[in-house]
Amino acid sequence: MIYYPYLRGRRYDLLALKELSERGEIGPNIIPIIEPVRDSKELQETVQIIIKNRQPFSVVANPQVSVYGLNDTKLYPLPEVNKLDFFHPSAILAADFSSDFLKTVDKQESLLIAKNYELLKVYQNSQLLKHVDKVLIPDEARIHKFTANKSVLLADPLTFVKHVEDYSELTDEFFEPAYWYQQVGGYDGYSDYSMVGHVYFDKGMPSRAIALHLIYVTADGSLRIHHFVSDSNEKMSGQKEKFFEALNKMVIWCEENINGLNATPALKELLKYNNQDKFPGLGMVKKLSLMHHFQLMNRLLNLDIK
């Protein structure tokens, strides 16, 4: 089974990918798909490190969010990737789509992200669908019938809430079924937005609460996500105190519930902040949380399951 995590290329998403690639902790069974949002040095350096370590990956040719696709001249141009056998050309089926985006060489496999039924219907008998290797789609039968055995399920398992403090009402919830070790529903591989969710915000929204999120695997192979929310949420101020309120809850819960495969290096690093007086910032917390998810998935996808 191949896992295709879909990331929007925000700074700390990229830093997580960069560090994991340097450590060799992503692996060949995880193929990150980056939809760039900024012409940034972080994006350039991350792609350089990924290439250096020969980590399979993809960069969306026609990003649809933020400003990256608006200017052809880049301050931080990406390295040449078109001839790398571990690069997966990818594009979104949108108004600016071109089949040239998905041209492949040698052992490359192309990825089409197709979430729009009406657009996909136009291409149903096209050469595009005949030659593309994988099509990432939502779990909709009417779309699935166009892509058949090329389908990769693109899911958004994260419950979207209007206010961060609302996660305190969820606490622990189902994240994903055991798609990581068996093909389900005619899908060949799976993809998700991790704990970030599909909704893209160009800038972070201020919140009275801080929530930490932890993805973990259960004994039956399902993934769940636990939410840890701060308590002193009456005012916007006091971010440091709120972080430690949420982190202390995470530490207590992990002592009772997390071990084995779930006890990743990134999680251990995050929990260590509870012994300090330093607030690392929410960006660092996001980076470590994402690293934990990928480290866990790498472990799961490397299990010898009979």
C-alpha positions as CSV (number, residue, x, y, z in Angstrom):
1,M,0.0,0.0,0.0
2,I,1.2,3.5,-0.9
3,Y,0.3,6.6,1.2
4,Y,0.1,9.9,-0.6
5,P,-0.1,12.7,2.1
6,Y,-1.3,15.9,0.6
7,L,0.4,19.1,2.0
8,R,-0.2,22.7,1.1
9,G,3.5,23.7,1.5
10,R,3.2,25.9,4.5
11,R,6.5,26.7,6.2
12,Y,6.3,24.2,9.0
13,D,4.9,21.4,6.7
14,L,8.0,21.9,4.6
15,L,10.3,21.9,7.6
16,A,8.8,18.6,8.8
17,L,9.4,17.1,5.4
18,K,12.9,18.4,5.2
19,E,13.9,17.0,8.6
20,L,12.2,13.7,8.0
21,S,13.9,13.3,4.7
22,E,17.3,14.1,6.2
23,R,16.7,11.4,8.8
24,G,15.4,8.9,6.2
25,E,12.1,8.6,8.1
26,I,9.6,9.0,5.3
27,G,10.4,5.9,3.3
28,P,9.5,4.6,-0.2
29,N,5.9,3.8,0.8
30,I,5.1,7.4,1.5
31,I,5.0,9.8,-1.4
32,P,4.3,13.4,-0.2
33,I,2.4,15.6,-2.6
34,I,3.3,19.3,-2.1
35,E,0.9,22.0,-3.4
36,P,3.1,25.1,-3.2
37,V,1.6,28.2,-1.7
38,R,4.6,30.5,-1.5
39,D,7.8,31.2,-3.5
40,S,10.0,30.6,-0.6
41,K,13.5,29.5,0.4
42,E,12.0,26.8,2.6
43,L,10.2,25.2,-0.4
44,Q,13.4,25.3,-2.5
45,E,15.6,23.9,0.3
46,T,13.0,21.2,1.1
47,V,12.9,19.9,-2.5
48,Q,16.7,20.0,-2.7
49,I,17.0,17.8,0.5
50,I,14.3,15.4,-0.7
51,I,16.1,15.0,-4.0
52,K,19.4,14.5,-2.3
53,N,18.0,11.7,-0.3
54,R,16.1,10.2,-3.2
55,Q,12.8,10.3,-1.4
56,P,9.8,9.7,-3.7
57,F,7.7,12.9,-3.9
58,S,5.5,15.2,-6.0
59,V,5.0,18.9,-6.5
60,V,1.7,20.0,-8.0
61,A,2.2,21.7,-11.4
62,N,-0.8,24.0,-11.1
63,P,-1.4,24.9,-7.5
64,Q,-4.9,26.3,-6.9
65,V,-4.5,28.0,-3.5
66,S,-2.6,31.2,-2.5
67,V,-0.2,33.0,-4.8
68,Y,2.5,30.6,-5.9
69,G,1.1,29.9,-9.4
70,L,0.5,33.6,-10.2
71,N,4.1,34.5,-11.2
72,D,6.2,32.4,-13.6
73,T,9.4,34.1,-12.4
74,K,10.5,32.6,-9.1
75,L,13.0,34.1,-6.6
76,Y,13.6,30.6,-5.4
77,P,13.2,28.3,-8.4
78,L,12.9,24.6,-7.8
79,P,15.5,22.2,-8.9
80,E,15.0,20.3,-12.2
81,V,12.8,17.3,-11.3
82,N,11.3,16.1,-14.6
83,K,14.0,13.4,-15.2
84,L,14.1,12.0,-11.7
85,D,12.7,8.5,-11.6
86,F,11.4,8.9,-8.0
87,F,9.5,12.1,-8.9
88,H,5.8,11.8,-9.6
89,P,4.4,14.5,-11.9
90,S,1.1,15.7,-10.5
91,A,-1.6,18.3,-11.4
92,I,-5.1,19.3,-10.3
93,L,-7.9,18.9,-12.8
94,A,-8.9,22.5,-12.9
95,A,-9.6,25.3,-15.4
96,D,-5.8,25.8,-16.1
97,F,-5.1,22.1,-16.5
98,S,-2.8,20.9,-19.3
99,S,-2.0,17.3,-20.1
100,D,1.6,18.5,-20.4
101,F,1.7,18.7,-16.6
102,L,1.6,14.9,-16.4
103,K,4.3,14.0,-18.9
104,T,6.5,11.2,-17.6
105,V,9.8,9.6,-18.4
106,D,11.3,6.2,-17.6
107,K,9.9,4.9,-14.4
108,Q,7.9,8.0,-13.3
109,E,4.2,7.6,-12.3
110,S,1.8,10.5,-12.8
111,L,-0.8,11.6,-10.4
112,L,-4.0,13.5,-11.2
113,I,-6.0,15.2,-8.4
114,A,-9.6,15.1,-9.5
115,K,-12.2,16.3,-7.0
116,N,-14.6,17.9,-9.5
117,Y,-17.2,15.5,-10.9
118,E,-18.2,17.8,-13.8
119,L,-14.7,18.3,-15.0
120,L,-13.8,14.7,-14.7
121,K,-16.9,13.7,-16.6
122,V,-15.6,15.8,-19.6
123,Y,-12.4,13.7,-19.6
124,Q,-14.0,10.3,-19.0
125,N,-13.1,8.9,-22.5
126,S,-9.9,10.9,-22.9
127,Q,-6.3,9.8,-23.5
128,L,-5.6,11.5,-20.2
129,L,-7.4,9.0,-18.1
130,K,-6.0,6.1,-20.2
131,H,-2.4,7.1,-19.6
132,V,-2.4,8.7,-16.1
133,D,-1.1,6.2,-13.5
134,K,-3.1,7.3,-10.4
135,V,-6.1,9.5,-9.9
136,L,-6.7,11.0,-6.4
137,I,-10.5,11.3,-5.8
138,P,-12.9,11.8,-2.9
139,D,-15.0,8.8,-1.8
140,E,-17.8,9.4,-4.3
141,A,-19.2,6.5,-6.4
142,R,-20.0,8.7,-9.4
143,I,-16.4,9.9,-9.6
144,H,-15.0,6.4,-8.9
145,K,-16.7,5.0,-11.9
146,F,-14.5,7.2,-14.2
147,T,-11.2,6.2,-12.6
148,A,-11.7,2.5,-11.7
149,N,-8.6,0.7,-10.6
150,K,-6.5,3.8,-10.9
151,S,-8.3,5.4,-7.9
152,V,-6.5,6.6,-4.8
153,L,-8.8,7.7,-2.0
154,L,-8.2,11.4,-1.1
155,A,-9.8,11.7,2.3
156,D,-10.1,14.5,4.9
157,P,-10.5,12.7,8.2
158,L,-10.1,15.7,10.4
159,T,-13.3,17.1,11.8
160,F,-13.4,20.8,11.0
161,V,-14.6,23.0,13.8
162,K,-15.4,26.7,13.8
163,H,-13.7,27.4,17.1
164,V,-10.6,25.6,18.4
165,E,-12.1,25.2,21.8
166,D,-14.8,23.0,20.2
167,Y,-12.3,20.2,20.0
168,S,-12.8,19.8,23.8
169,E,-16.2,18.3,22.9
170,L,-14.7,15.7,20.6
171,T,-11.6,14.6,22.7
172,D,-11.0,11.4,20.8
173,E,-12.3,10.4,17.4
174,F,-12.0,8.1,14.5
175,F,-9.4,9.4,12.0
176,E,-9.0,6.7,9.3
177,P,-9.8,3.0,8.8
178,A,-7.0,0.5,8.2
179,Y,-6.4,1.6,4.6
180,W,-2.7,1.5,5.3
181,Y,-2.5,-2.3,5.0
182,Q,-5.3,-3.4,2.7
183,Q,-7.0,-2.1,-0.4
184,V,-10.6,-1.2,0.4
185,G,-13.5,-0.3,-1.9
186,G,-11.6,-0.6,-5.1
187,Y,-8.9,2.0,-4.2
188,D,-5.3,1.5,-4.9
189,G,-3.5,3.6,-2.3
190,Y,-4.8,6.3,-0.1
191,S,-4.2,10.0,0.5
192,D,-5.2,12.5,3.2
193,Y,-4.5,16.0,4.5
194,S,-3.1,14.7,7.7
195,M,-4.2,16.7,10.8
196,V,-4.2,20.0,8.8
197,G,-7.4,19.5,6.9
198,H,-8.4,20.4,3.4
199,V,-9.5,24.0,4.2
200,Y,-6.7,26.4,3.4
201,F,-6.2,29.6,5.3
202,D,-3.6,32.0,3.9
203,K,-2.8,33.3,7.4
204,G,-3.5,31.8,10.8
205,M,-6.6,32.7,12.6
206,P,-6.3,34.1,16.1
207,S,-7.9,31.8,18.7
208,R,-8.7,32.0,22.4
209,A,-7.8,28.3,22.8
210,I,-4.8,26.1,21.9
211,A,-5.4,22.6,20.8
212,L,-2.8,19.9,20.3
213,H,-3.6,16.9,18.1
214,L,-2.2,13.4,18.3
215,I,-2.8,10.7,15.7
216,Y,-2.3,7.1,16.9
217,V,-2.9,3.6,15.8
218,T,-5.2,1.2,17.7
219,A,-5.0,-2.6,18.2
220,D,-7.4,-3.2,15.3
221,G,-5.3,-1.1,12.9
222,S,-7.5,2.0,12.8
223,L,-6.1,5.4,13.2
224,R,-7.6,7.8,15.8
225,I,-6.9,11.3,16.7
226,H,-6.9,12.7,20.3
227,H,-7.4,16.4,20.9
228,F,-5.9,18.2,23.9
229,V,-7.4,21.7,24.5
230,S,-6.3,24.4,26.9
231,D,-8.6,25.5,29.8
232,S,-8.0,29.3,30.3
233,N,-9.8,30.3,27.1
234,E,-11.7,33.4,28.2
235,K,-9.2,35.8,26.7
236,M,-6.9,35.9,23.7
237,S,-3.8,36.5,25.8
238,G,-1.7,33.9,27.6
239,Q,-0.6,31.7,24.7
240,K,2.3,30.2,26.7
241,E,0.1,29.2,29.6
242,K,-2.5,27.7,27.3
243,F,0.1,25.7,25.5
244,F,1.3,24.1,28.7
245,E,-2.3,23.4,29.8
246,A,-2.9,21.4,26.7
247,L,0.6,19.8,26.7
248,N,0.2,18.7,30.3
249,K,-3.0,16.9,29.3
250,M,-1.2,15.3,26.4
251,V,1.6,14.1,28.7
252,I,-0.8,12.5,31.2
253,W,-2.8,10.8,28.5
254,C,0.3,9.5,26.7
255,E,1.7,8.0,29.9
256,E,-1.3,5.8,30.0
257,N,-2.1,5.1,26.4
258,I,1.0,5.5,24.2
259,N,3.7,2.9,23.7
260,G,5.3,0.8,21.0
261,L,4.8,2.0,17.5
262,N,3.0,5.1,18.6
263,A,6.0,6.3,20.7
264,T,7.8,8.1,17.9
265,P,10.9,10.3,18.2
266,A,8.9,13.4,17.3
267,L,6.3,12.8,19.9
268,K,9.0,12.3,22.6
269,E,10.5,15.6,21.5
270,L,7.2,17.3,21.8
271,L,6.5,15.9,25.3
272,K,9.9,17.0,26.6
273,Y,8.7,20.6,26.4
274,N,6.6,19.8,29.5
275,N,9.8,19.7,31.5
276,Q,10.8,23.2,30.3
277,D,9.5,26.7,30.7
278,K,9.9,27.5,27.0
279,F,7.0,27.9,24.7
280,P,8.3,26.7,21.3
281,G,5.6,28.4,19.3
282,L,2.7,26.8,17.5
283,G,4.6,26.4,14.3
284,M,7.1,24.1,16.0
285,V,4.3,22.1,17.6
286,K,2.7,21.7,14.2
287,K,6.0,20.5,12.7
288,L,6.6,17.9,15.5
289,S,2.9,16.7,15.3
290,L,3.2,16.2,11.5
291,M,6.6,14.5,11.9
292,H,5.0,12.1,14.4
293,H,2.3,11.2,12.0
294,F,4.7,10.4,9.2
295,Q,7.1,8.5,11.5
296,L,4.1,6.4,12.6
297,M,2.9,5.8,9.1
298,N,6.4,4.8,8.0
299,R,6.5,2.3,10.8
300,L,3.1,0.9,10.0
301,L,3.8,0.6,6.2
302,N,7.0,-1.3,7.0
303,L,5.3,-3.9,9.2
304,D,5.4,-7.5,7.9
305,I,1.7,-8.2,8.0
306,K,0.6,-11.6,6.7
